């Protein structure tokens, strides 16, 4: 992961972000700083697809919301634009979806750890999502075959480690069988 611009006087915003050329890398803006990561590897994408399929079957097919995979722009504020691996937006929050991006706080975010930059998801994005009020955040550890489930309670994340299955704490309470992910 590389930080491109640390000059606090020239914070990156959505307009600057949207002007970046498509280069196959994952660009994100967190607190106005520009981060660049390589594209995910094939194992990462397979884990993402397996989780997405199970969430899609329980959320999108019965018309309870949308399950969106990366790359998708999630704008949490003018200076916070990220590309989570998976985003769940339930019907009650469908107003945050625009034709170009998701603008607001979704119901669930899923990030799959990459060996090259685990701190980005474990620390930087965790703090951003907690401060932004994201109700639930799953951090997937493919090598360990486990998921860290973070649930927002009174403005702070509580944690649990799941190894067999994981269920959303909020409606629609979709469950992912982790044996079908690995």
C-alpha positions, 0 to 999 in steps of 0.5 A: 500500500502506498500513500500518494499524498500526505499534504493536509492542505490539499485533501483529496475529495470525491471530485479528485478521486473520480478524476483518477485514470483507470489503472487496474489498481484499487484507489481509496481516499481516507481522511483526505489521503490517497491510498493505492493497492494492487488488484486482489489475487485470485484466491481473494476473489474466490473467497469474495465470490463464495461469500457474495453468492451466499449473501446474494441468495438470502438478501438479493434474491428475496428482494431484501436489499442489494449485495455489491462486489468490488469495485464499487465506490462507497462515499462515507464523507467528502474525504472518505471514499473506499472500495470494500470487497462486498457491500450490503445495502438493505431496502431501508437504506436503498436511498444511499445507492446512486447510479455511480456509487453508494453515498452513505452508510451501508448495513454490512461491509466485508473486507478480505485480508490480503497478505500485502496490507492487513493493517489497512483493513484491520486498523485504518478501515476499521477505525473509519467504519466505526467512526462512520457508524457502519453497523457491521463489518466483517474482516475475512482471514482466508489463511486462518479460515475465520472471520472477525465480526465487528458489530457497532454497539454504542458507537464502538465495535464489539468483536467475535471470531467466527469459524463455522458460520457467520450471521448478520446481527441485523435484519435480514440476518443472512448466514454464511456457511464458512465451510462453503467459503474455503 
